[in-house]
């Protein structure tokens, strides 16, 4: 059996579209599957959406409740409730291709893979600005992946392709072996920490697992207009940098308030570069990356000193 797992928080309308797309799957006869929605403190119409689809969907649809805020708490709650031997993750703002599951299963069997993923293509709410269309680096910040060539994922990670949680299929045995997702990393309603999918995949690879990217495994990701603004990218890179600190070696150097002095100088250098070209998105991104690393290291080192 395949368990499709969807964490959700306060997005009943998008969840409705995600479940409708799943119901259109062209599933071969004899392949059993279910859908588990992890309700992460939803106070909107999410329970009714799940009940409505449970009455009409071709596969079983049910929900589990997770009160701790955070996508990875919700993912792990869905993992604990799932019955399948394969876990297929999508987000509540994802609409899958009609052959998403059969294609993923075919790739997994053909490649003897522990984990597979594929393309996450945009479904823009409004036409995006030219600066976004012209730079696929920014697609990463939106959870998109348009890479069109198959690849075996290895360590250390390459720049492209990447597998995101909006299109990630893993064997239960592999997920159980690494212990699911790290709930201390990842998004909540108040932070944009990231790196959680990379951490999950890294642990599978370190255990000699096989991870494959196949562009034939396709889903579509809804991108609202507010995520096409520069402010969103600043927040994303700032949060991502803070989350990344958890996986880095402790920096050395003469400290000032617990943080090496050279980090102050590097942050100052990027701040001055931004002042000389305040409209440059590249320099904005670089500055907020350095600021996120600085704040992340300050918090981590402060916590370690207290402990």
Order of alpha helices (4+ residues) and beta strands (2+ residues): beta-alpha-beta-alpha-beta-alpha-beta-beta-alpha-beta-alpha-alpha-beta-beta-alpha-alpha-beta-alpha-beta-beta-alpha-alpha
